[in-house]
Amino acid sequence: MGIVAHAPSGVVVPESSKRAAFAGVFLSLWAGAALAAAPPAESDAASAVAPALTAPIRQALDAVMTVPGGAPAMAAVIVQGEAPPWIDVRGRRRADRDAAADADTRFYIASQTKSFIGLLAAVLDARGEWPLSRTLAEVWPALRLPAPADPQRITLADLLSHQEGLSTDTLNVLTAHVRDVPAEDYPRLLASEVKPRAAGFRYANIGDLIYGAALQAGTGRAWREELERVVLRPLQLDGISPRTSTVPAEKLAWNHQWDGTQWRVLKPKPDALMHAAGGLWASPTSMARWMQVNLGLRGSHGTLPEAAWQRSQRPIAQARLADGEIDCNGYSLGWYTCTYRGQQALMHPGSYDGAVSVTVLVPSARAGLSLMANSDSAMEGLQLEWMKAFIGLATGQAGEAERLSKAAQAYPAKVAAKAAKRRAAIDEARADAQWDGWRWQPDAATLRACAGEFTNRLYGTMRVTVHGSASAARVGELEMRLEPAASGLFAASTAAMEPPEPLRCDARDRRIVWRGQEFRR
């Protein structure tokens, strides 16, 4: 298959095994473009992907993988015409283990899930099984949304193209970091935890989350089962899974964050947090296949309705994102549409605590690039530069190898700056007056008074435990270390490199307040 698998880098990394937690970040200004006519490329008859594409990417990987704090593991995948895919995988699945990554290692691809859900929706629509024209009122006749949002006017297509006119913080936090939200809970949560917003495109998770719940409510089938039945199995995408539990432990790439001196190793997302807006593990091998089928290579389009491919890739929303070089002006059912140096491309990124990925397709060149890293060390900007360079390289533009070289040269400083910014944010938060100088030193009896189970209608049960002089809290899948600060006030910190949050315990009133929510014993 044209695979180049590399042994782990020789960087010595201190041991760590802390829990992944809060805050996924969307990668702004990343995009893709309308599917253009795809004339046969000269490389179609070649036995391998052209060195003009692979050599600059390989050199960039060489440079990036020597940067302390860059990434424990990276994978680059290129497809071009009918040539076998080129796959280059470097580094370790876990920085604290001697665990080499390879072409079958599963990386968490986060919001790239939306492209898969978009194709699923387009296939179900083309087959007449679950029309994209269906409205929320048809799915849930009794649904009430805050005015002026109208369930009778919001369609499934609006949801997947981020034109639903709704926003929420609660559902984002719950689904990405705390617990599974059953489909039957959505009508209640949409009525109480969602706000209307201005019409038009705004990228967020909410649309895909609602689509997944609506699909189960209307068909009785969960999005995971439907994705496997309709897309993954027919397209032979065996290395892509919507469940962590089905991936062998020796194939999982754990996520990582760099604190400036060492890696913080974050546990893989459990099944409960693998949702329709960001819930897939993918191997480099299967991402090669995914790009090929989206580009229509090797006769792959006959497997699913042609109308579904066109529907999933045709832009229907105006994204209006640009950085002076790349103009990302549209969004379809899970693909951004962009133009760079007069060339069109399809693209979607993915990002979560300790993981960044992107896939870009250049239909006119019948070529695609997929990048995956199990780190978030300034990876967003780096991969954006690689995406631009690939579009240029695939279409014969000058100066793109130099772009990659400059991006690699600038990368060490950006890694250091990001780690420093994270540390500064934590230090600034810890200096806040609310902590009263961190003078509170509760005795064992006081700590035990704040231990036990506390419940909240949104988050569920919070379990607070005490081990000696240390306290910890768990809400669903979210684990937090509790550090005494001021009287009755703890600083709650997750394994992710985020500033501490206030958690107040009122032992006399038998309640905890956290993130504006009250938990009662």
C-alpha positions as CSV (number, residue, x, y, z in Angstrom):
1,M,0.0,0.0,0.0
2,G,2.9,2.4,-0.2
3,I,3.2,2.6,3.6
4,V,6.2,4.2,5.3
5,A,6.1,3.3,9.0
6,H,8.6,4.9,11.4
7,A,9.8,3.9,14.8
8,P,9.1,6.1,17.8
9,S,11.2,9.2,18.2
10,G,14.0,9.2,20.8
11,V,12.6,12.0,22.9
12,V,12.6,11.1,26.6
13,V,9.2,11.9,28.1
14,P,8.3,11.9,31.9
15,E,5.5,9.5,33.0
16,S,2.0,10.9,33.3
17,S,-1.5,9.3,33.2
18,K,-4.0,12.1,33.9
19,R,-7.6,12.3,32.8
20,A,-8.8,14.2,29.7
21,A,-11.5,16.7,30.5
22,F,-12.8,20.0,29.5
23,A,-12.8,22.2,26.4
24,G,-12.8,21.2,22.7
25,V,-11.8,24.0,20.3
26,F,-13.0,24.5,16.8
27,L,-10.2,25.2,14.3
28,S,-11.1,28.5,12.7
29,L,-10.4,29.4,9.1
30,W,-10.0,25.8,7.9
31,A,-12.1,24.9,5.0
32,G,-12.8,22.9,1.8
33,A,-14.5,23.7,-1.6
34,A,-17.2,22.8,-4.1
35,L,-16.5,19.6,-5.9
36,A,-15.1,20.6,-9.3
37,A,-14.9,18.5,-12.4
38,A,-12.1,16.0,-12.1
39,P,-10.2,15.3,-15.3
40,P,-7.8,12.4,-15.2
41,A,-4.5,13.4,-13.7
42,E,-1.2,12.4,-15.2
43,S,-0.3,10.5,-12.0
44,D,-3.3,8.1,-12.5
45,A,-1.1,5.7,-14.4
46,A,1.7,6.0,-11.9
47,S,2.6,3.2,-9.5
48,A,3.0,5.6,-6.6
49,V,1.9,9.1,-5.4
50,A,4.1,11.7,-7.1
51,P,7.3,12.7,-5.1
52,A,6.4,16.3,-5.7
53,L,3.6,15.7,-3.2
54,T,5.3,13.3,-0.8
55,A,8.8,14.7,-0.5
56,P,7.8,18.2,0.9
57,I,5.4,16.5,3.4
58,R,8.0,14.0,4.5
59,Q,10.5,16.8,5.0
60,A,8.0,18.8,7.1
61,L,7.3,15.7,9.2
62,D,11.0,15.2,9.7
63,A,11.3,18.7,11.1
64,V,8.2,18.8,13.2
65,M,8.9,15.4,14.9
66,T,12.2,16.7,16.3
67,V,10.5,19.5,18.1
68,P,10.2,18.9,21.9
69,G,6.5,19.2,22.7
70,G,5.4,19.0,19.1
71,A,3.6,15.6,19.0
72,P,4.2,12.1,20.3
73,A,2.8,10.8,17.0
74,M,1.8,12.1,13.7
75,A,0.3,10.5,10.5
76,A,0.3,12.0,7.0
77,V,-1.8,10.3,4.3
78,I,-1.8,11.3,0.6
79,V,-4.0,9.9,-2.2
80,Q,-3.5,10.8,-5.8
81,G,-5.4,9.3,-8.7
82,E,-5.3,5.5,-8.9
83,A,-1.9,5.3,-7.2
84,P,-1.7,3.3,-3.9
85,P,-2.0,5.7,-0.9
86,W,1.1,7.1,0.6
87,I,1.1,6.8,4.4
88,D,3.8,8.1,6.7
89,V,3.4,7.5,10.5
90,R,5.8,8.6,13.1
91,G,6.2,8.4,16.9
92,R,4.4,6.9,19.8
93,R,0.8,6.1,20.5
94,R,1.5,7.1,24.1
95,A,4.4,9.4,25.1
96,D,4.9,7.5,28.4
97,R,5.1,4.0,26.8
98,D,7.2,2.3,24.2
99,A,4.2,2.1,21.9
100,A,5.0,2.7,18.2
101,A,2.2,4.2,16.1
102,D,1.6,2.7,12.6
103,A,-0.8,2.8,9.7
104,D,-3.5,0.9,11.8
105,T,-3.3,3.1,14.9
106,R,-6.6,4.8,15.6
107,F,-6.4,8.6,16.1
108,Y,-9.3,10.6,17.5
109,I,-10.5,12.8,14.6
110,A,-13.1,14.8,16.6
111,S,-15.2,17.1,14.3
112,Q,-14.2,15.4,11.2
113,T,-17.0,13.1,12.3
114,K,-19.4,15.7,10.8
115,S,-18.3,14.8,7.2
116,F,-19.3,11.2,7.9
117,I,-22.6,12.2,9.4
118,G,-23.3,14.4,6.4
119,L,-22.7,11.5,4.0
120,L,-24.9,9.3,6.2
121,A,-27.7,11.9,6.1
122,A,-27.4,12.3,2.3
123,V,-27.6,8.6,1.7
124,L,-30.7,8.2,3.9
125,D,-32.2,11.1,2.1
126,A,-31.4,9.7,-1.4
127,R,-33.0,6.4,-0.4
128,G,-36.1,8.1,1.0
129,E,-35.5,6.6,4.5
130,W,-35.0,9.9,6.4
131,P,-35.5,13.0,4.3
132,L,-33.3,16.0,5.0
133,S,-36.3,18.2,4.4
134,R,-38.0,16.9,7.5
135,T,-38.5,19.6,10.2
136,L,-37.9,19.4,14.0
137,A,-41.7,19.7,14.4
138,E,-42.2,16.6,12.3
139,V,-39.7,14.7,14.5
140,W,-41.0,16.0,17.9
141,P,-44.5,17.5,17.4
142,A,-44.6,18.8,21.0
143,L,-41.2,20.5,20.8
144,R,-41.0,24.0,22.1
145,L,-38.1,26.3,21.3
146,P,-37.4,29.8,22.7
147,A,-38.9,32.4,20.3
148,P,-38.2,33.3,17.6
149,A,-36.8,29.8,16.8
150,D,-39.5,27.8,15.1
151,P,-39.4,23.9,15.0
152,Q,-41.6,24.0,11.9
153,R,-39.0,25.9,10.0
154,I,-35.8,24.1,11.1
155,T,-34.9,21.2,8.8
156,L,-32.5,18.4,9.2
157,A,-30.4,19.9,6.4
158,D,-30.3,23.2,8.4
159,L,-28.9,21.3,11.3
160,L,-26.0,19.7,9.4
161,S,-25.1,22.9,7.6
162,H,-25.1,24.9,10.8
163,Q,-28.0,27.1,9.8
164,E,-30.4,26.0,12.6
165,G,-30.3,29.4,14.4
166,L,-29.7,27.9,17.8
167,S,-26.9,28.0,20.3
168,T,-26.1,26.2,23.6
169,D,-23.2,25.9,26.1
170,T,-24.9,23.2,28.2
171,L,-25.3,20.5,25.5
172,N,-21.7,21.2,24.2
173,V,-20.2,20.6,27.7
174,L,-22.4,17.7,28.6
175,T,-21.8,15.7,25.4
176,A,-18.1,16.4,24.9
177,H,-16.9,16.1,28.5
178,V,-19.5,14.8,31.0
179,R,-22.1,12.2,29.9
180,D,-24.2,10.7,27.1
181,V,-27.4,12.6,26.5
182,P,-30.1,10.1,25.4
183,A,-32.3,11.0,22.4
184,E,-35.4,11.1,24.6
185,D,-33.9,14.0,26.7
186,Y,-33.4,16.3,23.7
187,P,-36.9,17.9,23.6
188,R,-36.6,18.9,27.2
189,L,-33.1,20.2,26.9
190,L,-33.8,22.0,23.7
191,A,-36.7,23.8,25.4
192,S,-34.7,24.8,28.5
193,E,-31.0,25.0,27.6
194,V,-30.9,26.4,24.0
195,K,-31.0,30.0,22.9
196,P,-32.0,31.5,19.6
197,R,-29.3,33.3,17.6
198,A,-29.1,35.3,14.4
199,A,-30.0,33.5,11.2
200,G,-27.3,32.1,9.0
201,F,-24.2,30.0,9.3
202,R,-22.4,29.6,12.6
203,Y,-20.2,26.5,13.1
204,A,-21.0,24.6,16.3
205,N,-21.8,21.1,17.5
206,I,-25.4,21.6,18.2
207,G,-26.8,20.8,14.7
208,D,-25.1,17.4,14.5
209,L,-26.0,16.6,18.1
210,I,-29.7,17.3,17.4
211,Y,-29.5,15.4,14.1
212,G,-28.2,12.3,15.9
213,A,-31.0,12.5,18.4
214,A,-33.7,13.2,15.8
215,L,-32.5,10.2,13.7
216,Q,-33.0,7.9,16.7
217,A,-36.3,9.4,17.6
218,G,-37.6,9.1,14.1
219,T,-36.2,5.7,13.1
220,G,-35.5,3.9,16.3
221,R,-31.8,3.5,15.2
222,A,-28.9,5.2,16.9
223,W,-26.5,7.3,14.7
224,R,-23.6,4.8,15.5
225,E,-25.5,1.8,14.2
226,E,-26.7,3.7,11.1
227,L,-23.3,5.0,10.3
228,E,-21.8,1.6,10.5
229,R,-24.7,0.0,8.5
230,V,-25.0,2.7,5.8
231,V,-21.5,4.1,5.4
232,L,-18.6,2.4,7.2
233,R,-19.3,-1.3,6.3
234,P,-20.4,-0.6,2.6
235,L,-17.3,1.5,2.0
236,Q,-15.0,-1.0,3.8
237,L,-13.8,1.5,6.4
238,D,-12.9,-1.1,8.9
239,G,-10.4,1.1,10.7
240,I,-13.0,3.7,11.6
241,S,-15.1,3.3,14.8
242,P,-17.7,5.3,16.7
243,R,-17.0,3.4,19.9
244,T,-13.8,3.4,21.9
245,S,-14.7,0.1,23.4
246,T,-14.4,-1.7,20.0
247,V,-10.8,-0.6,19.4
248,P,-8.1,-2.8,20.8
249,A,-6.1,-1.0,23.4
250,E,-2.9,-1.6,21.5
251,K,-4.3,0.4,18.6
252,L,-5.4,3.5,20.4
253,A,-3.4,6.8,20.2
254,W,-3.9,8.6,23.5
255,N,-4.2,12.4,23.4
256,H,-1.4,14.7,24.8
257,Q,-0.8,18.2,26.0
258,W,2.6,19.8,26.5
259,D,3.1,21.9,29.7
260,G,6.5,23.3,28.6
261,T,8.6,20.5,30.2
262,Q,6.7,17.3,29.8
263,W,3.7,15.6,28.3
264,R,0.3,15.3,30.0
265,V,-1.2,12.1,28.8
266,L,-5.0,12.1,28.4
267,K,-7.1,9.0,28.5
268,P,-9.1,8.1,25.4
269,K,-12.7,9.3,25.3
270,P,-15.1,6.7,26.6
271,D,-18.1,5.6,24.5
272,A,-20.4,7.9,26.4
273,L,-18.6,11.0,25.0
274,M,-18.4,9.8,21.4
275,H,-21.2,11.8,20.0
276,A,-22.5,12.6,16.5
277,A,-20.6,15.9,16.3
278,G,-17.3,14.4,17.3
279,G,-17.1,10.7,17.9
280,L,-14.8,8.7,15.6
281,W,-11.5,6.9,15.8
282,A,-9.7,6.5,12.5
283,S,-6.6,4.8,11.2
284,P,-4.4,6.3,8.5
285,T,-5.2,3.3,6.3
286,S,-8.9,4.0,6.5
287,M,-8.6,7.7,6.1
288,A,-6.8,7.0,2.8
289,R,-9.9,4.9,1.7
290,W,-12.2,7.7,3.0
291,M,-10.5,10.3,0.8
292,Q,-10.5,7.9,-2.2
293,V,-14.3,7.3,-2.0
294,N,-15.0,11.0,-1.6
295,L,-12.9,11.8,-4.7
296,G,-14.6,9.0,-6.6
297,L,-11.4,7.1,-7.2
298,R,-11.1,3.4,-8.0
299,G,-14.8,3.1,-9.0
300,S,-15.8,3.7,-5.4
301,H,-18.9,5.8,-6.0
302,G,-21.0,2.8,-7.2
303,T,-21.4,1.6,-3.6
304,L,-23.7,4.5,-2.5
305,P,-26.1,6.7,-4.5
306,E,-24.3,9.2,-6.6
307,A,-26.9,11.8,-5.6
308,A,-25.7,11.3,-2.0
309,W,-22.1,12.1,-2.8
310,Q,-23.1,15.3,-4.6
311,R,-25.5,16.3,-1.8
312,S,-23.0,15.8,0.9
313,Q,-20.3,17.9,-0.8
314,R,-22.4,20.7,-2.4
315,P,-22.1,23.9,-0.4
316,I,-25.5,25.3,0.9
317,A,-24.3,27.8,3.5
318,Q,-22.2,30.9,3.3
319,A,-19.3,30.5,5.8
320,R,-17.5,33.7,4.9
321,L,-14.1,32.8,6.5
322,A,-10.9,34.1,5.0
323,D,-7.3,34.9,6.1
324,G,-6.1,36.8,3.1
325,E,-4.7,33.6,1.4
326,I,-7.5,31.1,1.6
327,D,-11.1,32.0,1.2
328,C,-13.5,29.6,2.9
329,N,-16.9,30.8,1.6
330,G,-19.2,27.8,1.9
331,Y,-20.3,24.8,4.0
332,S,-22.2,21.7,2.8
333,L,-23.3,18.7,5.0
334,G,-20.0,18.4,6.7
335,W,-17.4,19.9,4.3
336,Y,-16.1,23.4,4.2
337,T,-15.6,24.9,0.7
338,C,-12.5,27.0,0.1
339,T,-10.5,28.6,-2.7
340,Y,-6.7,28.9,-2.5
341,R,-4.7,30.4,-5.4
342,G,-7.6,29.9,-7.7
343,Q,-8.0,26.2,-6.8
344,Q,-11.0,24.6,-5.1
345,A,-10.9,22.1,-2.2
346,L,-13.1,20.3,0.3
347,M,-11.9,20.3,3.9
348,H,-12.9,19.6,7.5
349,P,-10.7,19.8,10.6
350,G,-11.1,18.2,14.0
351,S,-9.9,19.3,17.5
352,Y,-10.2,18.2,21.1
353,D,-8.1,18.2,24.2
354,G,-4.7,16.9,23.0
355,A,-5.7,15.9,19.4
356,V,-5.8,17.8,16.1
357,S,-6.6,16.5,12.6
358,V,-7.6,17.7,9.1
359,T,-8.6,16.2,5.8
360,V,-8.4,18.2,2.5
361,L,-9.5,17.1,-0.9
362,V,-8.5,18.7,-4.2
363,P,-11.0,17.3,-6.8
364,S,-9.4,18.9,-9.8
365,A,-6.1,17.1,-9.0
366,R,-7.9,13.9,-7.8
367,A,-5.7,14.2,-4.7
368,G,-6.2,14.4,-0.9
369,L,-4.3,14.9,2.3
370,S,-5.2,13.7,5.8
371,L,-3.1,14.7,8.8
372,M,-3.6,13.4,12.4
373,A,-1.7,14.2,15.6
374,N,-2.2,13.1,19.1
375,S,-1.2,16.5,20.5
376,D,-2.7,20.0,20.3
377,S,0.7,21.8,20.5
378,A,0.0,24.7,18.1
379,M,-1.1,22.1,15.6
380,E,-4.1,24.1,14.3
381,G,-1.9,26.8,12.6
382,L,0.6,24.3,11.5
383,Q,-1.9,22.1,9.8
384,L,-3.6,25.1,8.2
385,E,-0.2,25.9,6.5
386,W,0.2,22.3,5.4
387,M,-3.3,22.3,4.0
388,K,-2.6,25.4,1.9
389,A,0.7,24.0,0.7
390,F,-0.9,20.7,-0.3
391,I,-3.6,22.4,-2.4
392,G,-0.8,24.4,-4.1
393,L,1.5,21.4,-4.6
394,A,-1.3,19.2,-6.0
395,T,-2.2,21.8,-8.6
396,G,1.4,22.8,-9.6
397,Q,1.7,26.1,-7.8
398,A,5.1,27.5,-7.1
399,G,6.5,28.3,-3.7
400,E,4.6,25.7,-1.6
401,A,7.5,23.6,-0.5
402,E,9.1,26.8,0.8
403,R,5.8,27.5,2.7
404,L,6.2,24.1,4.4
405,S,9.8,24.8,5.3
406,K,8.9,28.2,6.8
407,A,6.1,26.7,8.8
408,A,8.4,24.0,10.2
409,Q,11.0,26.6,11.1
410,A,8.4,28.7,13.0
411,Y,6.9,25.8,14.7
412,P,9.3,25.4,17.8
413,A,8.6,29.0,18.8
414,K,4.9,28.5,18.5
415,V,4.9,25.3,20.6
416,A,6.8,27.2,23.3
417,A,4.4,30.1,23.1
418,K,1.4,28.0,23.4
419,A,2.7,26.2,26.5
420,A,3.7,29.5,28.0
421,K,0.2,31.0,27.3
422,R,-1.4,28.0,29.0
423,R,0.8,28.3,32.0
424,A,0.2,32.0,32.2
425,A,-3.6,31.5,32.1
426,I,-3.4,29.0,34.9
427,D,-1.1,31.3,37.0
428,E,-3.4,34.3,36.4
429,A,-6.5,32.3,37.4
430,R,-4.7,31.0,40.6
431,A,-3.8,34.6,41.5
432,D,-7.5,35.7,41.5
433,A,-8.7,37.3,44.7
434,Q,-11.6,34.8,45.0
435,W,-9.1,32.2,46.3
436,D,-8.3,34.4,49.3
437,G,-4.6,33.6,49.2
438,W,-5.2,29.8,49.3
439,R,-5.1,30.0,53.1
440,W,-7.9,27.5,53.9
441,Q,-6.7,24.3,55.4
442,P,-9.8,22.2,56.2
443,D,-9.4,19.2,58.6
444,A,-10.5,15.7,57.8
445,A,-13.9,16.1,59.3
446,T,-14.6,19.2,57.2
447,L,-13.5,17.4,54.0
448,R,-15.7,14.5,54.8
449,A,-18.7,16.8,55.3
450,C,-18.3,17.8,51.6
451,A,-18.0,14.2,50.4
452,G,-20.7,12.0,49.1
453,E,-23.2,12.1,46.2
454,F,-24.9,15.3,45.0
455,T,-27.4,15.4,42.2
456,N,-28.3,18.0,39.5
457,R,-31.0,17.8,36.9
458,L,-28.6,18.5,34.0
459,Y,-25.3,17.0,35.0
460,G,-26.6,14.1,37.0
461,T,-24.6,12.8,40.0
462,M,-21.4,14.4,41.3
463,R,-19.4,12.0,43.5
464,V,-17.0,13.7,45.9
465,T,-14.4,11.4,47.6
466,V,-11.7,12.1,50.1
467,H,-8.4,10.2,50.3
468,G,-6.3,11.4,53.2
469,S,-5.9,15.1,52.8
470,A,-6.9,15.1,49.1
471,S,-10.4,15.5,47.6
472,A,-11.7,14.6,44.1
473,A,-15.0,14.9,42.3
474,R,-16.4,13.0,39.4
475,V,-19.4,14.1,37.3
476,G,-20.2,11.5,34.6
477,E,-16.9,11.0,32.8
478,L,-15.4,14.2,34.0
479,E,-12.8,13.9,36.8
480,M,-11.5,16.8,38.9
481,R,-8.9,17.3,41.6
482,L,-10.2,19.6,44.4
483,E,-7.8,21.9,46.1
484,P,-8.9,23.8,49.2
485,A,-8.6,27.6,48.7
486,A,-10.9,29.8,50.7
487,S,-13.4,28.8,53.4
488,G,-15.8,26.3,51.6
489,L,-14.3,27.0,48.3
490,F,-12.3,24.5,46.3
491,A,-10.4,24.9,43.0
492,A,-11.5,22.2,40.6
493,S,-8.8,21.2,38.1
494,T,-9.0,18.5,35.4
495,A,-6.1,16.7,33.7
496,A,-6.4,19.1,30.7
497,M,-4.3,22.2,30.9
498,E,-7.1,24.6,31.8
499,P,-7.4,27.2,34.6
500,P,-9.0,25.9,37.8
501,E,-12.8,26.5,38.3
502,P,-14.5,27.4,41.6
503,L,-16.5,24.7,43.3
504,R,-18.2,25.8,46.5
505,C,-19.3,23.3,49.2
506,D,-22.0,24.3,51.7
507,A,-21.8,21.4,54.1
508,R,-24.5,22.8,56.4
509,D,-27.0,23.2,53.5
510,R,-25.8,19.9,52.0
511,R,-25.1,21.4,48.5
512,I,-22.4,22.1,46.0
513,V,-22.4,24.9,43.5
514,W,-20.3,24.4,40.3
515,R,-20.5,26.2,36.9
516,G,-23.6,28.0,38.1
517,Q,-25.4,24.7,38.8
518,E,-26.6,23.5,42.2
519,F,-25.9,19.9,43.2
520,R,-27.9,18.6,46.2
521,R,-27.1,15.7,48.5
